[in-house]
């Protein structure tokens, strides 16, 4: 009876769900509490379920489940809630993934850090991309791998037992007390992980963090398919996908946009791409520079996901360390890189540099000729031998149109990889898929990165390829149009609030194709102490954002986004994109990102009202 009630309610929800649940990649921060991610949404959904309320208006009023769909979203939460109801366990114990490999890696990661044994049991065959040898050698995870007849035959084990099952439908799961983690694999959709027993609930936050950083949740479209399977409704024929045609179009577009002609890889998100890059480089280092320390050089205040993921990888491997790279404000990126590379050369270590150009959120561009010089310089070890040359890993999300790597371009002669988050300009905010390209010096590295992208099952989905195929051809024109709006708005703010500090590119840089459509705004403040001034400024930040989203609700959003097709998105990096950055390195300033399509005059009017109010 309860089971039928749950399934009938889910059917009603799917029929009435807001269109944003399927189409948005980023959600409102003004109705989001990160500490209550997923739980607040599900508590409110549970109340609607009890009263059998599934009207669109009621569903639209639910609090934001996660701020970004790669972390989770309404449909993934409802899928997890539905499965938990059918199996009489807490919804927190059910976690869906777009990847079929990463849930296993998440458990192995926690157990590696806690020196706990793991056995992985499976029926039938594991996916071809699950390479146990590479997972042990490169990721540093230890485990036993066994094929079994069925779940009922599993006996107790001193450690964690992971049971992997390949299922054709989403249904009740017969949990065995001897199984700690039950992973159901669903071809084309991803996987669902069940954490079994209260003794394993301490794993949940760690597993969620892996999903947050190294992969993505099951996508909205695939979660919808899974929910239809759960409720025995017809689903679209996946064989009708135009994946190969769309993929070819996407790869050609990326090569054209970046001015490269080598291998291009497309991942389920920018961070999925970065994870493959990091693990691929580590793999290359283990093979070609045995026994040498690996140093990832990362700005401490860059995008929180980049920073956090790098430190998480280093935490798991004794020979990997993160080195801080000061790049913003009084620090010059080129000078910082030069100094750090000298030190690492003397240690005879392997330098991998991850940096954003322009930087985020200060929107600064280093002297590129000088940057090429420090990356090209031959350095010596303490023993007088030639040091290992660096790999420069360029996050080009803010300006994906700039050519760095093609023949004759500024970074064509030094080992450089360039990647971008697809949720920004590449897709116009319609999907999360990210990509990477390299110059001719990185062909072997891209092969290794490709291997780890596939091992982690983090390649872009069919729908992501379809969206990119439609959006990439217009990307450069959208970048041009959005920049024009941004320059005009920045000039207006300079005029009406000259005491504010605005971080944006110069006209000279714009003439060299650095035309971002994001700027950061350091509002004027007042007070008798540094503490009073900071408190006043933080309140002023929120006052501006709340005024904008209240006065122009159809266009101004309090969201983490950039490169969207319409509107203007506002955020405070310290409380959003820099969520896991160390407190002292956070930026409590306003960041605004403009699109090519918005009512700029209306935004000027409201901003002028804000200026008059202070």
TORRODO-696990 format. One record per residue (C-alpha): x, y, z; residue in one letter. Coordinates in steps of 0.25 Angstrom, whole numbers, padded with zeros to 4 digits, always signed. Each point is the difference from the previous one (the first is absolute). Layout:
% TORRODO-696990
XYZA...
***
This chain:
% TORRODO-696990
+0000+0000+0000X+0011+0010+0004X+0008-0004-0012X-0011+0003-0010X-0003+0013+0007X+0015+0004-0002X+0000-0004-0014X-0013+0007-0003X+0005+0013+0006X+0013+0000-0008X-0009-0002-0013X-0008+0013+0004X+0013+0007+0004X+0006-0003-0014X-0012+0004-0007X-0001+0014+0007X+0015+0003+0003X+0005+0014-0004X+0008+0000-0013X+0012+0006+0007X+0002-0013+0007X+0004-0006-0013X+0007+0012-0007X+0007+0008+0010X+0015-0003+0004X+0001+0010+0012X-0011+0004+0010X-0004+0011+0009X+0010+0003+0012X-0011+0009+0007X-0008-0012+0003X+0012-0010+0003X+0007-0004+0013X+0012-0008-0004X+0000-0006+0014X-0014-0006-0003X+0004-0004-0015X-0010-0011-0004X-0007-0001+0014X-0007+0013+0000X-0006-0003-0014X-0004-0014+0004X-0006+0004+0013X-0009+0009-0007X-0003-0010-0011X-0004-0010+0011X-0010+0010+0005X-0006+0001-0014X+0000-0015-0001X-0008-0002+0013X-0011+0010-0005X+0001-0006-0014X+0003+0014-0005X+0008+0000-0014X-0005+0013-0006X+0011+0007-0008X-0001+0012+0008X+0002-0008+0013X+0012-0007-0007X+0006+0013-0004X+0000+0006+0014X+0009-0011+0005X+0013+0005+0005X+0012-0002-0009X+0006-0015+0002X+0014+0004-0005X+0006+0012-0006X+0005-0007-0012X-0005-0012-0007X+0013-0007-0001X-0001-0001+0015X-0015-0005+0000X-0013+0006-0004X-0015-0002+0002X-0002-0012-0009X+0013-0007+0006X-0006+0002+0014X-0013-0005-0003X+0006-0013-0007X+0008-0002+0013X-0012+0003+0009X-0009-0010-0008X+0010-0011+0000X+0002+0002+0015X-0015-0001+0003X-0001-0013-0008X+0012-0006+0008X-0004+0006+0014X+0013+0008+0002X+0004+0014+0002X+0000+0009-0013X+0014+0005+0004X+0005-0015-0002X-0003+0000-0015X+0009+0008-0009X-0001+0000-0015X+0012+0002-0010X+0001+0003-0015X+0013-0009+0001X+0000-0015+0003X+0014+0000+0005X+0001+0012+0010X-0009-0006+0011X+0009-0011+0001X+0012+0010+0000X-0007+0008+0011X-0001-0012+0009X+0015-0004-0003X+0004+0014+0003X-0005+0000+0014X+0005-0013+0003X+0014+0003-0005X+0000+0012+0009X-0004-0009+0012X+0008-0012-0003X-0012-0008-0001X-0002-0013-0009X-0009+0000-0012X-0006-0012-0008X-0007+0003-0013X-0010-0011-0004X-0007+0000-0013X-0010-0009-0008X+0002-0002-0015X+0011+0009-0006X+0005+0014+0005X+0000+0011-0011X+0012-0001-0009X+0005+0014+0005X+0002-0005+0014X+0015-0002+0000X+0003-0006+0014X+0015+0000-0002X+0000+0015-0004X-0009+0003+0012X+0010-0006+0009X+0013+0005-0006X-0004+0015-0003X-0011+0003+0010X+0007-0008+0011X-0013-0008+0004X+0001-0014+0005X-0011-0010-0001X-0004-0015-0003X-0008-0002-0013X-0009-0013-0001X-0011-0005-0009X-0012-0006+0008X-0013-0007-0004X-0009+0009+0008X-0002+0009+0011X-0006-0011+0010X+0013-0008-0001X+0009+0012+0006X+0006-0003+0014X+0006+0009+0011X+0013+0007-0003X+0010+0008+0008X-0002+0013-0007X-0010+0006-0010X-0007-0008-0010X-0004+0007-0012X-0010-0008-0009X-0002+0004-0015X-0012-0004-0008X-0004+0003-0014X-0015+0002-0001X-0009+0003-0011X-0011+0006+0008X+0000+0009+0013X-0007-0008+0010X+0000-0005+0015X+0013-0005+0004X+0002-0012+0009X+0010+0005+0010X+0009-0010+0007X+0006+0003+0014X+0013-0004-0005X+0000+0011-0011X+0005+0013+0004X-0002+0007-0013X-0009-0004-0011X+0003+0006-0014X-0010-0002-0011X+0005+0004-0014X-0009+0004-0011X+0005+0001-0014X-0001+0014-0006X-0005+0006+0013X+0011-0002+0010X-0002-0007+0014X-0007+0001+0013X+0008-0003+0013X-0007-0005+0013X+0007+0002+0013X-0005-0012+0009X+0000+0000+0015X+0002+0011+0010X+0014-0004+0002X+0003+0005-0014X-0007+0013+0001X+0013+0007+0003X+0004-0002-0014X-0012+0008-0006X+0006+0014+0001X+0014-0005-0006X-0008-0007-0012X-0008+0013-0002X+0013+0008-0001X+0006-0009-0010X-0013+0002-0008X+0002+0015+0002X+0014+0000-0005X+0004-0011-0009X-0012-0003-0008X-0015+0004-0001X-0013-0005+0005X-0009-0007-0010X-0004+0011-0009X-0015+0005+0000X-0003-0006-0013X+0005-0014+0004X-0006+0001+0014X-0013+0003-0007X+0002-0013-0008X+0003-0008+0013X-0012+0006+0007X-0009-0005-0012X+0007-0014+0001X-0003+0000+0015X-0015+0004-0003X-0001-0010-0012X-0003+0011-0010X+0005+0000-0014X+0014+0006-0003X+0006+0005-0012X+0008-0009-0009X+0015+0003+0003X+0004-0007-0013X-0005+0012-0008X+0011+0009+0006X+0008+0007-0010X+0012-0001+0009X+0011-0003-0010X-0005+0012-0009X-0001+0009+0011X+0013-0004+0006X+0007+0003-0013X-0006+0013-0002X+0004+0004+0015X+0014-0004-0002X+0001+0007-0013X-0006+0013+0006X+0010-0001+0012X+0012-0001-0009X-0005+0012-0009X-0003+0008+0013X+0014-0003+0006X+0008+0000-0012X+0005-0014+0002X+0000-0013-0008X+0003-0011+0010X-0008-0009+0009X-0011+0007+0007X-0007-0006+0012X-0014+0003+0006X-0004-0003+0014X-0013+0000+0008X+0005+0013+0007X+0012+0009+0001X+0004-0007+0013X-0002-0013-0006X+0010+0004-0011X+0009+0006+0010X+0000-0013+0008X+0004-0008-0013X+0011+0010-0002X+0006-0001+0013X-0001-0015+0001X+0006-0001-0015X+0012+0008+0004X+0002-0007+0012X+0000-0013-0008X+0010+0006-0010X+0009+0004+0011X+0000-0014+0007X+0004-0006-0014X+0010+0010-0004X+0006+0006+0012X+0000-0011+0010X+0002+0003+0015X-0001+0015-0002X-0009+0009+0008X-0012+0007-0008X-0004+0014+0003X-0013+0006-0004X+0002+0015+0001X-0014+0007+0002X-0005+0014+0004X-0006-0001+0014X-0011+0009-0003X-0004-0006-0014X-0014-0006-0002X-0002-0009+0012X-0003-0013-0008X+0014+0001-0006X+0007+0003+0013X-0008-0010+0008X+0002-0011-0011X+0015+0002-0001X+0002-0001+0015X-0009-0013+0001X+0008-0007-0011X+0013+0004+0008X-0006-0005+0013X-0001-0014-0006X+0014-0002-0006X+0013+0002+0008X+0008+0005-0012X-0010+0011-0004X+0000+0014+0007X-0008+0013-0003X+0009+0012+0000X-0007+0014+0001X+0001+0009-0012X-0003+0015+0004X-0006+0007-0012X-0009+0011+0003X+0000+0014+0006X+0015+0003+0004X+0005-0013-0005X+0004-0002-0015X-0003-0013-0006X+0013+0000-0008X+0009+0003+0011X-0006-0010+0009X+0001-0011-0010X+0015+0004-0003X+0003-0001+0015X-0007-0013+0003X+0005-0007-0013X+0014+0003+0005X-0002-0006+0013X-0007-0012-0005X+0012-0002-0010X+0010+0000+0011X-0009-0011+0006X+0000-0008-0013X-0015-0001+0001X-0011+0000-0011X-0007+0013-0001X-0014+0001-0005X-0007+0014+0000X-0015+0002+0001X-0004+0015-0003X-0011+0008-0005X+0002+0011-0011X-0007+0009+0003X+0000-0003+0015X-0012-0002+0008X-0006+0009+0006X+0010+0011-0002X+0000-0001-0016X+0015+0002-0001X+0008-0004-0012X+0015-0002+0002X+0011+0005-0010X-0001-0012-0010X+0014+0002-0006X+0006+0000+0014X-0009-0012+0003X+0006-0007-0012X+0014+0003+0004X-0001-0005+0014X-0007-0013-0005X+0011-0002-0011X+0012+0003+0009X+0009-0012+0002X+0003-0002+0015X+0010-0009+0007X-0001-0009+0012X+0009+0001+0012X+0009-0011-0007X+0001+0009-0012X-0009-0008-0009X-0011+0005-0009X-0013+0001+0008X-0013-0006-0005X-0008+0011-0008X-0013+0004+0005X-0014-0003-0005X-0009+0012+0000X-0015-0003+0002X-0008+0012-0005X-0014+0001+0005X-0005+0009-0011X-0015+0000+0004X-0001+0015+0001X+0006+0002-0014X-0001-0013-0008X+0001+0008-0013X+0014+0004+0002X+0011-0008-0008X+0011-0004+0008X+0005-0014-0005X-0001+0000-0016X+0012+0001-0009X+0007+0013+0003X-0009+0004+0012X+0007+0005+0013X+0000-0014+0007X+0001-0009-0012X+0015-0004+0004X-0002-0003+0015X-0007-0012+0005X-0014+0006+0002X-0014-0006+0002X-0013+0009-0001X-0013-0004+0006X-0013+0007+0002X-0013-0002+0007X-0012-0003-0009X-0010+0006+0009X+0005+0013-0004X+0001+0006-0014X+0002-0014-0007X-0015-0004+0003X-0005+0014+0004X-0004-0006+0013X-0008-0012-0005X+0009-0011+0004X+0013-0002+0009X+0009-0008-0010X+0014+0005-0001X+0012-0002-0009X+0015+0000-0002X+0010+0002-0011X+0015+0001-0001X+0011+0004-0009X+0009-0009-0008X+0009-0002+0013X-0011-0007+0007X-0005-0011-0009X+0005-0011+0009X-0006+0007+0013X-0013+0001-0007X+0000-0015-0003X+0002-0002+0015X-0011+0010+0004X-0009-0007-0010X+0002-0014+0007X-0004+0006+0014X-0012+0008-0006X-0005-0014-0005X+0005-0008+0013X-0009+0010+0008X-0011-0001-0010X-0001+0015+0000X-0001+0003-0015X-0011+0009-0004X-0014-0006-0001X-0008-0001-0014X-0009+0012+0004X+0012+0008+0004X+0007-0002-0013X-0013+0003-0007X-0001+0013+0008X+0014+0004-0003X-0002-0003-0015X-0011+0010+0000X+0007+0011+0008X+0015+0000-0003X-0002+0006-0014X-0006+0013+0005X+0010+0000+0012X+0010+0011-0005X-0011+0009-0004X-0007-0001+0013X+0013+0003+0007X+0001+0013-0008X-0014+0004+0002X+0001-0003+0015X+0013+0008+0001X-0006+0012-0006X-0011+0000+0011X+0010-0002+0011X+0009+0011-0005X-0012+0010+0000X-0005-0004+0014X+0014+0001+0005X+0002+0014-0006X-0013+0004+0006X+0004-0005+0014X+0013+0008-0001X-0008+0012-0003X-0011-0001+0011X+0008-0006+0011X+0015+0004-0003X+0004-0004+0015X-0003-0015-0004X+0012-0008-0004X-0004-0008-0013X+0009-0012-0004X-0001-0002-0015X+0009-0001-0013X+0006+0013-0006X-0004+0005-0014X+0014-0005-0004X-0002-0014+0004X-0014+0000-0006X+0007+0004-0013X+0007-0013+0001X-0012-0009+0001X-0001+0000+0015X-0015+0004+0001X-0006-0007+0012X-0014+0004+0004X+0002-0001+0015X+0006+0011+0010X+0001+0001+0015X-0004+0012+0008X+0007+0004+0013X-0011+0010+0006X+0004+0012+0008X-0001-0002+0015X+0001+0007+0013X+0002-0002+0014X+0010+0003+0012X+0007-0013-0001X+0004-0011-0010X-0010-0009+0005X-0011+0011+0000X+0004+0003-0015X-0001-0015-0004X-0013-0002+0007X-0006+0012-0007X+0005-0004-0014X-0005-0014+0002X-0014+0005+0003X+0001+0010-0012X+0003-0012-0009X-0013-0007+0004X-0008+0013-0001X+0005+0002-0015X-0003-0014-0004X-0014-0001+0007X-0004+0013-0006X+0004-0005-0014X-0007-0013+0001X-0012+0006+0007X-0002+0012-0010X+0004-0009-0013X-0004-0014+0004X-0002-0004-0014X+0014+0003-0004X+0009+0002+0012X+0003-0013+0008X+0008-0003+0013X+0007-0012-0006X+0014-0006-0003X+0001+0002-0015X+0007+0006-0012X-0002+0000-0015X-0015-0002+0001X-0009+0003-0012X-0008+0010+0007X-0001+0009+0012X+0010+0005+0011X+0006-0010+0011X+0005+0005+0013X+0008-0007+0011X+0010+0002+0011X+0012-0009-0003X+0003-0002+0015X-0013-0006+0003X-0002-0008-0014X+0012-0003-0009X+0010+0001+0011X-0008-0008+0009X+0011-0009+0004X+0012+0010-0001X+0007+0004+0013X-0007+0011+0007X+0012+0010-0001X+0000-0002-0015X-0014+0002-0003X-0006+0012-0008X-0012+0007+0007X-0003+0008-0012X-0011+0000-0010X+0002-0007-0013X-0010+0003-0012X-0001-0007-0013X-0008+0005-0012X-0005-0007-0012X-0002+0005-0014X-0015+0001+0002X-0005+0009+0011X-0007+0013+0003X+0013+0008+0004X-0007+0014+0001X-0009-0006+0011X+0012-0006+0007X+0006+0014+0000X-0012+0006+0006X-0001-0010+0011X+0015+0002+0003X-0002+0015+0000X-0011-0002+0011X+0010-0008+0008X+0011+0011-0001X-0011+0010+0005X-0003-0009+0012X+0014+0000+0005X
***
